[in-house]
Amino acid sequence: MKMETIIEKYNNLQKEILSNFSLKWDGANCETTFRNDVKIFYGFEKKFGWNILLNAFYVIDDTEFAKNSFKEFDLQGPSRHRDVGERYLRLYGLLNATYQQKLAVENLLEIHKIEKKKNLKKSYLNLNL
């Protein structure tokens, strides 16, 4: 059984919160749209916070998949040929996944108005792969 990473646990928790909100949301008796109610529920300043939240969910899921694949198969990975270029592409994919996660986390810090986000961003940059 694969263990969940911290970022996967956080992402799943966020999805569960949104899912529970959607189950309790009563569109028939609501004067606004679901997106507007999510904006109010989460305290987003702009309507675009909804898009940032969903995009972060997808990016984190996809990048965790890429990281797990790299962990399982290393640089070579499943392929028909032993190709150095393919190894560089796999490494690039891992580095790109890590960078995309960084951006997703920074966006989440922004829309959730987390205090001391500059310190958190700095500590994120100081992590070792």
Backbone as XML, in Angstrom:
<?xml version="1.0"?>
<chain id="A" units="angstrom">
  <residue number="1" name="MET">
    <atom name="N" x="0.836" y="-1.182" z="0.000"/>
    <atom name="CA" x="0.000" y="0.000" z="0.000"/>
    <atom name="C" x="0.886" y="1.253" z="0.000"/>
  </residue>
  <residue number="2" name="LYS">
    <atom name="N" x="0.565" y="2.176" z="-0.866"/>
    <atom name="CA" x="1.333" y="3.406" z="-1.000"/>
    <atom name="C" x="0.928" y="4.379" z="0.096"/>
  </residue>
  <residue number="3" name="MET">
    <atom name="N" x="1.941" y="4.981" z="0.734"/>
    <atom name="CA" x="1.660" y="5.984" z="1.763"/>
    <atom name="C" x="1.387" y="7.323" z="1.102"/>
  </residue>
  <residue number="4" name="GLU">
    <atom name="N" x="0.461" y="8.048" z="1.663"/>
    <atom name="CA" x="0.177" y="9.395" z="1.165"/>
    <atom name="C" x="1.250" y="10.363" z="1.636"/>
  </residue>
  <residue number="5" name="THR">
    <atom name="N" x="1.642" y="11.256" z="0.745"/>
    <atom name="CA" x="2.562" y="12.314" z="1.137"/>
    <atom name="C" x="1.768" y="13.388" z="1.876"/>
  </residue>
  <residue number="6" name="ILE">
    <atom name="N" x="2.471" y="14.304" z="2.498"/>
    <atom name="CA" x="1.814" y="15.392" z="3.222"/>
    <atom name="C" x="0.965" y="16.224" z="2.268"/>
  </residue>
  <residue number="7" name="ILE">
    <atom name="N" x="1.510" y="16.497" z="1.084"/>
    <atom name="CA" x="0.765" y="17.334" z="0.136"/>
    <atom name="C" x="-0.472" y="16.595" z="-0.378"/>
  </residue>
  <residue number="8" name="GLU">
    <atom name="N" x="-0.393" y="15.286" z="-0.546"/>
    <atom name="CA" x="-1.568" y="14.511" z="-0.947"/>
    <atom name="C" x="-2.632" y="14.530" z="0.149"/>
  </residue>
  <residue number="9" name="LYS">
    <atom name="N" x="-2.202" y="14.399" z="1.412"/>
    <atom name="CA" x="-3.154" y="14.444" z="2.522"/>
    <atom name="C" x="-3.863" y="15.795" z="2.562"/>
  </residue>
  <residue number="10" name="TYR">
    <atom name="N" x="-3.092" y="16.878" z="2.404"/>
    <atom name="CA" x="-3.675" y="18.215" z="2.401"/>
    <atom name="C" x="-4.642" y="18.370" z="1.239"/>
  </residue>
  <residue number="11" name="ASN">
    <atom name="N" x="-4.232" y="17.926" z="0.065"/>
    <atom name="CA" x="-5.077" y="18.059" z="-1.122"/>
    <atom name="C" x="-6.375" y="17.271" z="-0.953"/>
  </residue>
  <residue number="12" name="ASN">
    <atom name="N" x="-6.275" y="16.070" z="-0.439"/>
    <atom name="CA" x="-7.480" y="15.263" z="-0.223"/>
    <atom name="C" x="-8.392" y="15.883" z="0.830"/>
  </residue>
  <residue number="13" name="LEU">
    <atom name="N" x="-7.806" y="16.474" z="1.857"/>
    <atom name="CA" x="-8.592" y="17.160" z="2.881"/>
    <atom name="C" x="-9.348" y="18.341" z="2.274"/>
  </residue>
  <residue number="14" name="GLN">
    <atom name="N" x="-8.647" y="19.132" z="1.452"/>
    <atom name="CA" x="-9.292" y="20.271" z="0.801"/>
    <atom name="C" x="-10.426" y="19.819" z="-0.109"/>
  </residue>
  <residue number="15" name="LYS">
    <atom name="N" x="-10.214" y="18.739" z="-0.846"/>
    <atom name="CA" x="-11.267" y="18.221" z="-1.728"/>
    <atom name="C" x="-12.459" y="17.720" z="-0.910"/>
  </residue>
  <residue number="16" name="GLU">
    <atom name="N" x="-12.180" y="17.108" z="0.227"/>
    <atom name="CA" x="-13.247" y="16.627" z="1.096"/>
    <atom name="C" x="-14.073" y="17.790" z="1.670"/>
  </residue>
  <residue number="17" name="ILE">
    <atom name="N" x="-13.398" y="18.865" z="2.061"/>
    <atom name="CA" x="-14.104" y="20.047" z="2.570"/>
    <atom name="C" x="-15.025" y="20.604" z="1.499"/>
  </residue>
  <residue number="18" name="LEU">
    <atom name="N" x="-14.506" y="20.738" z="0.269"/>
    <atom name="CA" x="-15.325" y="21.251" z="-0.828"/>
    <atom name="C" x="-16.468" y="20.287" z="-1.154"/>
  </residue>
  <residue number="19" name="SER">
    <atom name="N" x="-16.194" y="18.999" z="-1.102"/>
    <atom name="CA" x="-17.224" y="17.999" z="-1.362"/>
    <atom name="C" x="-18.334" y="18.068" z="-0.319"/>
  </residue>
  <residue number="20" name="ASN">
    <atom name="N" x="-17.956" y="18.171" z="0.948"/>
    <atom name="CA" x="-18.963" y="18.281" z="2.010"/>
    <atom name="C" x="-19.790" y="19.551" z="1.859"/>
  </residue>
  <residue number="21" name="PHE">
    <atom name="N" x="-19.133" y="20.639" z="1.462"/>
    <atom name="CA" x="-19.861" y="21.887" z="1.228"/>
    <atom name="C" x="-20.868" y="21.705" z="0.093"/>
  </residue>
  <residue number="22" name="SER">
    <atom name="N" x="-20.448" y="21.028" z="-0.966"/>
    <atom name="CA" x="-21.344" y="20.851" z="-2.114"/>
    <atom name="C" x="-22.529" y="19.956" z="-1.763"/>
  </residue>
  <residue number="23" name="LEU">
    <atom name="N" x="-22.326" y="18.977" z="-0.877"/>
    <atom name="CA" x="-23.432" y="18.107" z="-0.477"/>
    <atom name="C" x="-24.476" y="18.859" z="0.348"/>
  </residue>
  <residue number="24" name="LYS">
    <atom name="N" x="-24.023" y="19.843" z="1.129"/>
    <atom name="CA" x="-24.935" y="20.624" z="1.969"/>
    <atom name="C" x="-25.539" y="21.806" z="1.222"/>
  </residue>
  <residue number="25" name="TRP">
    <atom name="N" x="-24.961" y="22.171" z="0.071"/>
    <atom name="CA" x="-25.422" y="23.332" z="-0.681"/>
    <atom name="C" x="-26.799" y="23.052" z="-1.270"/>
  </residue>
  <residue number="26" name="ASP">
    <atom name="N" x="-27.702" y="23.973" z="-1.063"/>
    <atom name="CA" x="-29.085" y="23.818" z="-1.544"/>
    <atom name="C" x="-29.340" y="24.843" z="-2.643"/>
  </residue>
  <residue number="27" name="GLY">
    <atom name="N" x="-29.120" y="24.434" z="-3.877"/>
    <atom name="CA" x="-29.274" y="25.329" z="-5.011"/>
    <atom name="C" x="-30.688" y="25.827" z="-5.209"/>
  </residue>
  <residue number="28" name="ALA">
    <atom name="N" x="-31.674" y="25.021" z="-4.830"/>
    <atom name="CA" x="-33.073" y="25.411" z="-5.028"/>
    <atom name="C" x="-33.449" y="26.603" z="-4.153"/>
  </residue>
  <residue number="29" name="ASN">
    <atom name="N" x="-32.849" y="26.691" z="-2.987"/>
    <atom name="CA" x="-33.182" y="27.767" z="-2.055"/>
    <atom name="C" x="-32.080" y="28.815" z="-1.939"/>
  </residue>
  <residue number="30" name="CYS">
    <atom name="N" x="-31.204" y="28.853" z="-2.918"/>
    <atom name="CA" x="-30.087" y="29.787" z="-2.863"/>
    <atom name="C" x="-30.279" y="30.885" z="-3.902"/>
  </residue>
  <residue number="31" name="GLU">
    <atom name="N" x="-29.949" y="32.095" z="-3.512"/>
    <atom name="CA" x="-30.115" y="33.229" z="-4.413"/>
    <atom name="C" x="-28.902" y="33.443" z="-5.313"/>
  </residue>
  <residue number="32" name="THR">
    <atom name="N" x="-27.782" y="32.830" z="-5.001"/>
    <atom name="CA" x="-26.570" y="33.008" z="-5.803"/>
    <atom name="C" x="-26.172" y="31.684" z="-6.435"/>
  </residue>
  <residue number="33" name="THR">
    <atom name="N" x="-25.048" y="31.696" z="-7.142"/>
    <atom name="CA" x="-24.543" y="30.481" z="-7.765"/>
    <atom name="C" x="-23.670" y="29.704" z="-6.784"/>
  </residue>
  <residue number="34" name="PHE">
    <atom name="N" x="-23.375" y="28.480" z="-7.138"/>
    <atom name="CA" x="-22.509" y="27.650" z="-6.317"/>
    <atom name="C" x="-21.134" y="28.306" z="-6.165"/>
  </residue>
  <residue number="35" name="ARG">
    <atom name="N" x="-20.598" y="28.833" z="-7.276"/>
    <atom name="CA" x="-19.289" y="29.488" z="-7.224"/>
    <atom name="C" x="-19.288" y="30.678" z="-6.268"/>
  </residue>
  <residue number="36" name="ASN">
    <atom name="N" x="-20.328" y="31.457" z="-6.289"/>
    <atom name="CA" x="-20.396" y="32.603" z="-5.374"/>
    <atom name="C" x="-20.466" y="32.142" z="-3.924"/>
  </residue>
  <residue number="37" name="ASP">
    <atom name="N" x="-21.216" y="31.088" z="-3.679"/>
    <atom name="CA" x="-21.289" y="30.576" z="-2.314"/>
    <atom name="C" x="-19.958" y="29.980" z="-1.857"/>
  </residue>
  <residue number="38" name="VAL">
    <atom name="N" x="-19.225" y="29.347" z="-2.776"/>
    <atom name="CA" x="-17.892" y="28.843" z="-2.441"/>
    <atom name="C" x="-16.984" y="30.019" z="-2.101"/>
  </residue>
  <residue number="39" name="LYS">
    <atom name="N" x="-17.076" y="31.084" z="-2.884"/>
    <atom name="CA" x="-16.281" y="32.294" z="-2.629"/>
    <atom name="C" x="-16.553" y="32.814" z="-1.217"/>
  </residue>
  <residue number="40" name="ILE">
    <atom name="N" x="-17.809" y="32.860" z="-0.830"/>
    <atom name="CA" x="-18.186" y="33.338" z="0.505"/>
    <atom name="C" x="-17.716" y="32.344" z="1.580"/>
  </residue>
  <residue number="41" name="PHE">
    <atom name="N" x="-17.947" y="31.050" z="1.337"/>
    <atom name="CA" x="-17.575" y="30.006" z="2.294"/>
    <atom name="C" x="-16.081" y="30.023" z="2.588"/>
  </residue>
  <residue number="42" name="TYR">
    <atom name="N" x="-15.262" y="30.139" z="1.544"/>
    <atom name="CA" x="-13.809" y="30.140" z="1.711"/>
    <atom name="C" x="-13.254" y="31.524" z="2.034"/>
  </residue>
  <residue number="43" name="GLY">
    <atom name="N" x="-14.054" y="32.552" z="1.857"/>
    <atom name="CA" x="-13.597" y="33.908" z="2.121"/>
    <atom name="C" x="-12.701" y="34.453" z="1.018"/>
  </residue>
  <residue number="44" name="PHE">
    <atom name="N" x="-12.888" y="33.960" z="-0.207"/>
    <atom name="CA" x="-12.090" y="34.462" z="-1.321"/>
    <atom name="C" x="-12.484" y="35.896" z="-1.611"/>
  </residue>
  <residue number="45" name="GLU">
    <atom name="N" x="-11.496" y="36.705" z="-1.948"/>
    <atom name="CA" x="-11.759" y="38.103" z="-2.268"/>
    <atom name="C" x="-12.310" y="38.261" z="-3.682"/>
  </residue>
  <residue number="46" name="LYS">
    <atom name="N" x="-11.897" y="37.362" z="-4.572"/>
    <atom name="CA" x="-12.308" y="37.453" z="-5.964"/>
    <atom name="C" x="-12.969" y="36.158" z="-6.403"/>
  </residue>
  <residue number="47" name="LYS">
    <atom name="N" x="-13.799" y="36.236" z="-7.422"/>
    <atom name="CA" x="-14.442" y="35.034" z="-7.950"/>
    <atom name="C" x="-13.417" y="34.048" z="-8.495"/>
  </residue>
  <residue number="48" name="PHE">
    <atom name="N" x="-12.288" y="34.570" z="-8.949"/>
    <atom name="CA" x="-11.263" y="33.735" z="-9.557"/>
    <atom name="C" x="-10.638" y="32.760" z="-8.559"/>
  </residue>
  <residue number="49" name="GLY">
    <atom name="N" x="-10.830" y="32.974" z="-7.267"/>
    <atom name="CA" x="-10.307" y="32.059" z="-6.246"/>
    <atom name="C" x="-10.796" y="30.635" z="-6.450"/>
  </residue>
  <residue number="50" name="TRP">
    <atom name="N" x="-12.015" y="30.504" z="-6.953"/>
    <atom name="CA" x="-12.593" y="29.189" z="-7.255"/>
    <atom name="C" x="-11.725" y="28.466" z="-8.278"/>
  </residue>
  <residue number="51" name="ASN">
    <atom name="N" x="-11.353" y="29.156" z="-9.343"/>
    <atom name="CA" x="-10.524" y="28.556" z="-10.391"/>
    <atom name="C" x="-9.151" y="28.180" z="-9.860"/>
  </residue>
  <residue number="52" name="ILE">
    <atom name="N" x="-8.580" y="29.035" z="-9.034"/>
    <atom name="CA" x="-7.262" y="28.765" z="-8.463"/>
    <atom name="C" x="-7.323" y="27.521" z="-7.576"/>
  </residue>
  <residue number="53" name="LEU">
    <atom name="N" x="-8.380" y="27.413" z="-6.785"/>
    <atom name="CA" x="-8.543" y="26.260" z="-5.899"/>
    <atom name="C" x="-8.636" y="24.966" z="-6.702"/>
  </residue>
  <residue number="54" name="LEU">
    <atom name="N" x="-9.504" y="24.939" z="-7.711"/>
    <atom name="CA" x="-9.654" y="23.725" z="-8.516"/>
    <atom name="C" x="-8.376" y="23.401" z="-9.280"/>
  </residue>
  <residue number="55" name="ASN">
    <atom name="N" x="-7.744" y="24.427" z="-9.827"/>
    <atom name="CA" x="-6.500" y="24.203" z="-10.556"/>
    <atom name="C" x="-5.436" y="23.610" z="-9.633"/>
  </residue>
  <residue number="56" name="ALA">
    <atom name="N" x="-5.359" y="24.098" z="-8.404"/>
    <atom name="CA" x="-4.393" y="23.551" z="-7.442"/>
    <atom name="C" x="-4.675" y="22.075" z="-7.174"/>
  </residue>
  <residue number="57" name="PHE">
    <atom name="N" x="-5.945" y="21.700" z="-7.046"/>
    <atom name="CA" x="-6.293" y="20.283" z="-6.845"/>
    <atom name="C" x="-5.734" y="19.436" z="-7.978"/>
  </residue>
  <residue number="58" name="TYR">
    <atom name="N" x="-5.996" y="19.850" z="-9.218"/>
    <atom name="CA" x="-5.570" y="19.075" z="-10.386"/>
    <atom name="C" x="-4.057" y="19.035" z="-10.520"/>
  </residue>
  <residue number="59" name="VAL">
    <atom name="N" x="-3.410" y="20.172" z="-10.321"/>
    <atom name="CA" x="-1.951" y="20.233" z="-10.452"/>
    <atom name="C" x="-1.292" y="19.337" z="-9.415"/>
  </residue>
  <residue number="60" name="ILE">
    <atom name="N" x="-1.758" y="19.404" z="-8.192"/>
    <atom name="CA" x="-1.156" y="18.590" z="-7.130"/>
    <atom name="C" x="-1.364" y="17.102" z="-7.405"/>
  </residue>
  <residue number="61" name="ASP">
    <atom name="N" x="-2.558" y="16.714" z="-7.832"/>
    <atom name="CA" x="-2.795" y="15.305" z="-8.166"/>
    <atom name="C" x="-1.871" y="14.839" z="-9.291"/>
  </residue>
  <residue number="62" name="ASP">
    <atom name="N" x="-1.788" y="15.613" z="-10.364"/>
    <atom name="CA" x="-0.967" y="15.231" z="-11.510"/>
    <atom name="C" x="0.517" y="15.199" z="-11.167"/>
  </residue>
  <residue number="63" name="THR">
    <atom name="N" x="0.975" y="16.182" z="-10.416"/>
    <atom name="CA" x="2.398" y="16.231" z="-10.099"/>
    <atom name="C" x="2.794" y="15.133" z="-9.109"/>
  </residue>
  <residue number="64" name="GLU">
    <atom name="N" x="1.893" y="14.767" z="-8.217"/>
    <atom name="CA" x="2.185" y="13.641" z="-7.325"/>
    <atom name="C" x="2.297" y="12.353" z="-8.129"/>
  </residue>
  <residue number="65" name="PHE">
    <atom name="N" x="1.469" y="12.206" z="-9.141"/>
    <atom name="CA" x="1.550" y="11.041" z="-10.021"/>
    <atom name="C" x="2.916" y="10.992" z="-10.702"/>
  </residue>
  <residue number="66" name="ALA">
    <atom name="N" x="3.377" y="12.144" z="-11.204"/>
    <atom name="CA" x="4.686" y="12.205" z="-11.867"/>
    <atom name="C" x="5.806" y="11.877" z="-10.884"/>
  </residue>
  <residue number="67" name="LYS">
    <atom name="N" x="5.733" y="12.417" z="-9.672"/>
    <atom name="CA" x="6.768" y="12.161" z="-8.679"/>
    <atom name="C" x="6.792" y="10.686" z="-8.268"/>
  </residue>
  <residue number="68" name="ASN">
    <atom name="N" x="5.617" y="10.090" z="-8.094"/>
    <atom name="CA" x="5.553" y="8.676" z="-7.716"/>
    <atom name="C" x="6.089" y="7.779" z="-8.827"/>
  </residue>
  <residue number="69" name="SER">
    <atom name="N" x="5.798" y="8.148" z="-10.075"/>
    <atom name="CA" x="6.319" y="7.392" z="-11.214"/>
    <atom name="C" x="7.842" y="7.455" z="-11.236"/>
  </residue>
  <residue number="70" name="PHE">
    <atom name="N" x="8.381" y="8.633" z="-10.989"/>
    <atom name="CA" x="9.835" y="8.780" z="-10.969"/>
    <atom name="C" x="10.440" y="7.972" z="-9.824"/>
  </residue>
  <residue number="71" name="LYS">
    <atom name="N" x="9.779" y="7.993" z="-8.670"/>
    <atom name="CA" x="10.281" y="7.231" z="-7.518"/>
    <atom name="C" x="10.300" y="5.733" z="-7.840"/>
  </residue>
  <residue number="72" name="GLU">
    <atom name="N" x="9.263" y="5.274" z="-8.512"/>
    <atom name="CA" x="9.146" y="3.850" z="-8.807"/>
    <atom name="C" x="10.125" y="3.397" z="-9.891"/>
  </residue>
  <residue number="73" name="PHE">
    <atom name="N" x="10.268" y="4.189" z="-10.944"/>
    <atom name="CA" x="11.047" y="3.753" z="-12.101"/>
    <atom name="C" x="12.412" y="4.414" z="-12.243"/>
  </residue>
  <residue number="74" name="ASP">
    <atom name="N" x="12.706" y="5.414" z="-11.444"/>
    <atom name="CA" x="13.973" y="6.139" z="-11.484"/>
    <atom name="C" x="14.169" y="6.802" z="-12.848"/>
  </residue>
  <residue number="75" name="LEU">
    <atom name="N" x="15.400" y="7.064" z="-13.208"/>
    <atom name="CA" x="15.675" y="7.788" z="-14.450"/>
    <atom name="C" x="15.323" y="6.995" z="-15.700"/>
  </residue>
  <residue number="76" name="GLN">
    <atom name="N" x="15.568" y="5.704" z="-15.700"/>
    <atom name="CA" x="15.350" y="4.925" z="-16.911"/>
    <atom name="C" x="13.858" y="4.793" z="-17.222"/>
  </residue>
  <residue number="77" name="GLY">
    <atom name="N" x="13.084" y="4.325" z="-16.282"/>
    <atom name="CA" x="11.652" y="4.177" z="-16.503"/>
    <atom name="C" x="11.334" y="3.121" z="-17.529"/>
  </residue>
  <residue number="78" name="PRO">
    <atom name="N" x="10.055" y="2.821" z="-17.676"/>
    <atom name="CA" x="9.663" y="1.816" z="-18.663"/>
    <atom name="C" x="9.785" y="2.403" z="-20.076"/>
  </residue>
  <residue number="79" name="SER">
    <atom name="N" x="10.573" y="1.749" z="-20.906"/>
    <atom name="CA" x="10.726" y="2.208" z="-22.281"/>
    <atom name="C" x="11.205" y="1.057" z="-23.149"/>
  </residue>
  <residue number="80" name="ARG">
    <atom name="N" x="11.139" y="1.261" z="-24.461"/>
    <atom name="CA" x="11.587" y="0.228" z="-25.398"/>
    <atom name="C" x="13.096" y="0.281" z="-25.603"/>
  </residue>
  <residue number="81" name="HIS">
    <atom name="N" x="13.652" y="1.483" z="-25.480"/>
    <atom name="CA" x="15.073" y="1.673" z="-25.778"/>
    <atom name="C" x="15.758" y="2.353" z="-24.602"/>
  </residue>
  <residue number="82" name="ARG">
    <atom name="N" x="17.015" y="2.048" z="-24.426"/>
    <atom name="CA" x="17.815" y="2.762" z="-23.433"/>
    <atom name="C" x="18.301" y="4.046" z="-24.107"/>
  </residue>
  <residue number="83" name="ASP">
    <atom name="N" x="17.680" y="5.131" z="-23.755"/>
    <atom name="CA" x="17.941" y="6.393" z="-24.437"/>
    <atom name="C" x="18.282" y="7.461" z="-23.411"/>
  </residue>
  <residue number="84" name="VAL">
    <atom name="N" x="19.437" y="8.093" z="-23.579"/>
    <atom name="CA" x="19.861" y="9.133" z="-22.649"/>
    <atom name="C" x="18.898" y="10.318" z="-22.686"/>
  </residue>
  <residue number="85" name="GLY">
    <atom name="N" x="18.421" y="10.674" z="-23.891"/>
    <atom name="CA" x="17.471" y="11.784" z="-24.022"/>
    <atom name="C" x="16.199" y="11.533" z="-23.234"/>
  </residue>
  <residue number="86" name="GLU">
    <atom name="N" x="15.757" y="10.288" z="-23.231"/>
    <atom name="CA" x="14.551" y="9.945" z="-22.469"/>
    <atom name="C" x="14.782" y="10.125" z="-20.968"/>
  </residue>
  <residue number="87" name="ARG">
    <atom name="N" x="15.982" y="9.819" z="-20.520"/>
    <atom name="CA" x="16.302" y="10.014" z="-19.104"/>
    <atom name="C" x="16.228" y="11.497" z="-18.737"/>
  </residue>
  <residue number="88" name="TYR">
    <atom name="N" x="16.765" y="12.338" z="-19.605"/>
    <atom name="CA" x="16.698" y="13.780" z="-19.350"/>
    <atom name="C" x="15.253" y="14.264" z="-19.329"/>
  </residue>
  <residue number="89" name="LEU">
    <atom name="N" x="14.423" y="13.704" z="-20.208"/>
    <atom name="CA" x="13.013" y="14.092" z="-20.216"/>
    <atom name="C" x="12.317" y="13.668" z="-18.924"/>
  </residue>
  <residue number="90" name="ARG">
    <atom name="N" x="12.646" y="12.485" z="-18.413"/>
    <atom name="CA" x="12.053" y="12.039" z="-17.149"/>
    <atom name="C" x="12.488" y="12.940" z="-16.005"/>
  </residue>
  <residue number="91" name="LEU">
    <atom name="N" x="13.782" y="13.296" z="-15.985"/>
    <atom name="CA" x="14.279" y="14.197" z="-14.950"/>
    <atom name="C" x="13.615" y="15.567" z="-15.090"/>
  </residue>
  <residue number="92" name="TYR">
    <atom name="N" x="13.504" y="16.055" z="-16.309"/>
    <atom name="CA" x="12.828" y="17.333" z="-16.545"/>
    <atom name="C" x="11.380" y="17.259" z="-16.057"/>
  </residue>
  <residue number="93" name="GLY">
    <atom name="N" x="10.713" y="16.146" z="-16.321"/>
    <atom name="CA" x="9.331" y="15.971" z="-15.861"/>
    <atom name="C" x="9.231" y="16.047" z="-14.349"/>
  </residue>
  <residue number="94" name="LEU">
    <atom name="N" x="10.166" y="15.423" z="-13.656"/>
    <atom name="CA" x="10.172" y="15.474" z="-12.193"/>
    <atom name="C" x="10.397" y="16.895" z="-11.700"/>
  </residue>
  <residue number="95" name="LEU">
    <atom name="N" x="11.384" y="17.577" z="-12.278"/>
    <atom name="CA" x="11.675" y="18.948" z="-11.853"/>
    <atom name="C" x="10.512" y="19.885" z="-12.176"/>
  </residue>
  <residue number="96" name="ASN">
    <atom name="N" x="9.905" y="19.696" z="-13.327"/>
    <atom name="CA" x="8.753" y="20.514" z="-13.694"/>
    <atom name="C" x="7.572" y="20.247" z="-12.749"/>
  </residue>
  <residue number="97" name="ALA">
    <atom name="N" x="7.353" y="18.987" z="-12.394"/>
    <atom name="CA" x="6.277" y="18.654" z="-11.459"/>
    <atom name="C" x="6.498" y="19.340" z="-10.121"/>
  </residue>
  <residue number="98" name="THR">
    <atom name="N" x="7.728" y="19.319" z="-9.664"/>
    <atom name="CA" x="8.057" y="19.968" z="-8.386"/>
    <atom name="C" x="7.805" y="21.471" z="-8.465"/>
  </residue>
  <residue number="99" name="TYR">
    <atom name="N" x="8.203" y="22.076" z="-9.573"/>
    <atom name="CA" x="7.994" y="23.519" z="-9.751"/>
    <atom name="C" x="6.502" y="23.848" z="-9.837"/>
  </residue>
  <residue number="100" name="GLN">
    <atom name="N" x="5.739" y="23.034" z="-10.551"/>
    <atom name="CA" x="4.291" y="23.268" z="-10.668"/>
    <atom name="C" x="3.612" y="23.149" z="-9.305"/>
  </residue>
  <residue number="101" name="GLN">
    <atom name="N" x="4.077" y="22.204" z="-8.489"/>
    <atom name="CA" x="3.528" y="22.083" z="-7.130"/>
    <atom name="C" x="3.847" y="23.325" z="-6.320"/>
  </residue>
  <residue number="102" name="LYS">
    <atom name="N" x="5.042" y="23.829" z="-6.457"/>
    <atom name="CA" x="5.434" y="25.049" z="-5.745"/>
    <atom name="C" x="4.482" y="26.184" z="-6.101"/>
  </residue>
  <residue number="103" name="LEU">
    <atom name="N" x="4.207" y="26.345" z="-7.380"/>
    <atom name="CA" x="3.290" y="27.403" z="-7.811"/>
    <atom name="C" x="1.878" y="27.174" z="-7.269"/>
  </residue>
  <residue number="104" name="ALA">
    <atom name="N" x="1.430" y="25.931" z="-7.285"/>
    <atom name="CA" x="0.089" y="25.619" z="-6.766"/>
    <atom name="C" x="0.001" y="25.942" z="-5.278"/>
  </residue>
  <residue number="105" name="VAL">
    <atom name="N" x="1.027" y="25.586" z="-4.522"/>
    <atom name="CA" x="1.040" y="25.870" z="-3.081"/>
    <atom name="C" x="1.059" y="27.379" z="-2.844"/>
  </residue>
  <residue number="106" name="GLU">
    <atom name="N" x="1.854" y="28.107" z="-3.623"/>
    <atom name="CA" x="1.894" y="29.564" z="-3.476"/>
    <atom name="C" x="0.534" y="30.178" z="-3.782"/>
  </residue>
  <residue number="107" name="ASN">
    <atom name="N" x="-0.150" y="29.668" z="-4.789"/>
    <atom name="CA" x="-1.495" y="30.162" z="-5.113"/>
    <atom name="C" x="-2.481" y="29.868" z="-3.983"/>
  </residue>
  <residue number="108" name="LEU">
    <atom name="N" x="-2.367" y="28.691" z="-3.381"/>
    <atom name="CA" x="-3.239" y="28.361" z="-2.257"/>
    <atom name="C" x="-2.953" y="29.266" z="-1.062"/>
  </residue>
  <residue number="109" name="LEU">
    <atom name="N" x="-1.678" y="29.549" z="-0.810"/>
    <atom name="CA" x="-1.336" y="30.468" z="0.277"/>
    <atom name="C" x="-1.973" y="31.832" z="0.033"/>
  </residue>
  <residue number="110" name="GLU">
    <atom name="N" x="-1.977" y="32.259" z="-1.212"/>
    <atom name="CA" x="-2.524" y="33.563" z="-1.570"/>
    <atom name="C" x="-4.044" y="33.606" z="-1.399"/>
  </residue>
  <residue number="111" name="ILE">
    <atom name="N" x="-4.756" y="32.624" z="-1.946"/>
    <atom name="CA" x="-6.227" y="32.695" z="-1.887"/>
    <atom name="C" x="-6.763" y="32.439" z="-0.486"/>
  </residue>
  <residue number="112" name="HIS">
    <atom name="N" x="-6.012" y="31.692" z="0.329"/>
    <atom name="CA" x="-6.448" y="31.435" z="1.697"/>
    <atom name="C" x="-5.940" y="32.487" z="2.680"/>
  </residue>
  <residue number="113" name="LYS">
    <atom name="N" x="-5.181" y="33.448" z="2.182"/>
    <atom name="CA" x="-4.668" y="34.559" z="2.993"/>
    <atom name="C" x="-3.914" y="34.051" z="4.222"/>
  </residue>
  <residue number="114" name="ILE">
    <atom name="N" x="-2.981" y="33.148" z="3.992"/>
    <atom name="CA" x="-2.174" y="32.580" z="5.067"/>
    <atom name="C" x="-1.173" y="33.633" z="5.557"/>
  </residue>
  <residue number="115" name="GLU">
    <atom name="N" x="-1.079" y="33.773" z="6.860"/>
    <atom name="CA" x="-0.121" y="34.712" z="7.439"/>
    <atom name="C" x="1.306" y="34.209" z="7.214"/>
  </residue>
  <residue number="116" name="LYS">
    <atom name="N" x="2.225" y="35.131" z="7.141"/>
    <atom name="CA" x="3.650" y="34.832" z="7.001"/>
    <atom name="C" x="3.937" y="33.976" z="5.769"/>
  </residue>
  <residue number="117" name="LYS">
    <atom name="N" x="3.205" y="34.235" z="4.685"/>
    <atom name="CA" x="3.400" y="33.424" z="3.487"/>
    <atom name="C" x="4.792" y="33.611" z="2.883"/>
  </residue>
  <residue number="118" name="LYS">
    <atom name="N" x="5.403" y="34.779" z="3.099"/>
    <atom name="CA" x="6.766" y="34.981" z="2.594"/>
    <atom name="C" x="7.728" y="34.004" z="3.254"/>
  </residue>
  <residue number="119" name="ASN">
    <atom name="N" x="7.570" y="33.796" z="4.561"/>
    <atom name="CA" x="8.425" y="32.839" z="5.268"/>
    <atom name="C" x="8.174" y="31.412" z="4.782"/>
  </residue>
  <residue number="120" name="LEU">
    <atom name="N" x="6.918" y="31.091" z="4.546"/>
    <atom name="CA" x="6.583" y="29.750" z="4.057"/>
    <atom name="C" x="7.141" y="29.522" z="2.660"/>
  </residue>
  <residue number="121" name="LYS">
    <atom name="N" x="7.040" y="30.538" z="1.801"/>
    <atom name="CA" x="7.594" y="30.420" z="0.448"/>
    <atom name="C" x="9.102" y="30.239" z="0.499"/>
  </residue>
  <residue number="122" name="LYS">
    <atom name="N" x="9.755" y="30.971" z="1.396"/>
    <atom name="CA" x="11.215" y="30.877" z="1.532"/>
    <atom name="C" x="11.599" y="29.481" z="2.025"/>
  </residue>
  <residue number="123" name="SER">
    <atom name="N" x="10.868" y="28.938" z="2.991"/>
    <atom name="CA" x="11.198" y="27.602" z="3.498"/>
    <atom name="C" x="10.947" y="26.544" z="2.426"/>
  </residue>
  <residue number="124" name="TYR">
    <atom name="N" x="9.952" y="26.766" z="1.592"/>
    <atom name="CA" x="9.667" y="25.834" z="0.494"/>
    <atom name="C" x="10.827" y="25.829" z="-0.492"/>
  </residue>
  <residue number="125" name="LEU">
    <atom name="N" x="11.394" y="26.995" z="-0.758"/>
    <atom name="CA" x="12.532" y="27.090" z="-1.687"/>
    <atom name="C" x="13.786" y="26.425" z="-1.133"/>
  </residue>
  <residue number="126" name="ASN">
    <atom name="N" x="13.888" y="26.320" z="0.188"/>
    <atom name="CA" x="15.077" y="25.743" z="0.812"/>
    <atom name="C" x="15.003" y="24.226" z="0.972"/>
  </residue>
  <residue number="127" name="LEU">
    <atom name="N" x="13.917" y="23.605" z="0.531"/>
    <atom name="CA" x="13.799" y="22.151" z="0.639"/>
    <atom name="C" x="14.733" y="21.462" z="-0.348"/>
  </residue>
  <residue number="128" name="ASN">
    <atom name="N" x="15.208" y="20.294" z="0.019"/>
    <atom name="CA" x="16.046" y="19.478" z="-0.861"/>
    <atom name="C" x="15.191" y="18.427" z="-1.545"/>
  </residue>
  <residue number="129" name="LEU">
    <atom name="N" x="15.494" y="18.152" z="-2.794"/>
    <atom name="CA" x="14.811" y="17.061" z="-3.504"/>
    <atom name="C" x="15.439" y="15.749" z="-3.139"/>
  </residue>
</chain>
